Amino acid sequence: MRLNRGRVPHDRPAGRSKGQGRVNVPLLDLVAQYRDIKDDVLSAMMKVIERQSFIMGPEVGQLETEIARLSRTKHGIACASGTDALLLPLKALDLQPGDEVITTPFTFFATAGTIHNAGGTPVFVDIDPETMNISPAAIESAITPRTRAIIVVHLFGQMAAMDLIGPIAARHGLPVIEDAAQSIGARRKIDGVWRASGELGSVGTISFFPTKNLGAWGDAGLMVTQDDALADRLRRLRLHGGSRQYYHEEVGTNSRLDTLQAAVLLAKLPHLPRWNEARKRHAERYTAAFRGHPDICPPAVDPANEHIFHQYTIRVPRRDELQAHLKAKGIGHSIYYPLALHLQPCFASLGYRRGDLPVAEQSTESVLSLPVYPEMTEAQQETVIGAVQSFYA
């Protein structure tokens, strides 16, 4: 088996370095996915190539419509990456020096990096000790007259408590940006009604990075919203601030989604429900095996949520030793995330210290994500389960 099957560099499992021995179970196998759907995807790409319509071709609009429908929103606005999907709504807030945006420290860097790059100040608050999503109570405690918005991350494929966060934001007149990079297709039941990831905030932001549950063959992103005026502005901002060619109402940027990537995503989209269901089955098998174990804590699933398991993340003691054990057995894994954002060197000027956000900090020391990709076989999963259990025997 090849060592680099379908991986991009920053998704190489933390337990294996380039050039090491055989991989028995990879963290992710995009090659297996490609073999399953290649005829559909290559056919869709060839249509774009034969038309030579590489920029903002019709597939982009089709993708926007389909993702808006999946997210139960009025508008989809495609852009060049998941990072841009966060940055553009923040730009639309017209942040001024000193303006604050509340978010979680336990997430990928882009969530906070885009706040800084849009001119705001990230304000980090602690997370729920069970789901590891942002704590609604911590959000409310952090609101000040300088607060301009809240970014909620639906971590690992499970929605945050939007039924609690939404009313807090409404009381203070604050927009909520849903960072749904890891949660496309996830749902939460609120007042007896299923609500989709990205549906309830002022805007929802989606990443189609290749390793996501719905991944492009390169960078790609999309924003969804119910707000007509915001949708119009986001469309302008992604096209140099103009609603028509060579006329610019404001200074925007170039964040167009390539037509080829839209074609890839449209071809993959019908498979997403099947892939998410496979991830959920794998998660159920893991949890059944680990439930009740004195050292292995499976991920907690809020009963209100339909979790789509972008990651299956356990919490364990002696995490680094387990990591070495899995590495020796050729089992892919990774740590999401090894250092909370409030302790990153680039945010040292914000004045946070170790101990300020203890739940997030403890999580970074104990989390480990195991393979949960849809194409994983039951035999491969049993290999992973056996390796984890044998370490704690």
Buried (B, 14 or more C-beta within 10 A) or exposed (E): EEBEBBBBEEBBBBBBEEEEEEBBBBBBBBBBBEEBBEEBBBEBBEBBEEEEBEEBBBBBBBBBEBBBEBBBBEBBBBBBBBBBBBBBBBBBBEBEEEBBBBBBBBBBBBBBBBBBBBBBBBBBBBBBBEBBBBBBEBBBEBBEEEBBBBBBBBBBBBBBBBBBBBEBBEEBEBBBBBBBBBBBBBBBBBEEEEBBBBBBBBBBBBBBBBBBBBBBBBBBBBBBBBBEEBBEBBBBBBBBBBEEEEEBEEEBBEBBBBBBBBBBBBBBBEBBEEBBEBBBBBBEBBBEBBEEBEBBBBBBBBEBBBBBBBBBBBBBEEBEEBBEBBBEBBBBBBBBBEBBBBBBEEBEEBEBEEEBBEBBBBBBBBBBBBBBBBBBEEEBBEBBBEBBBEBBE
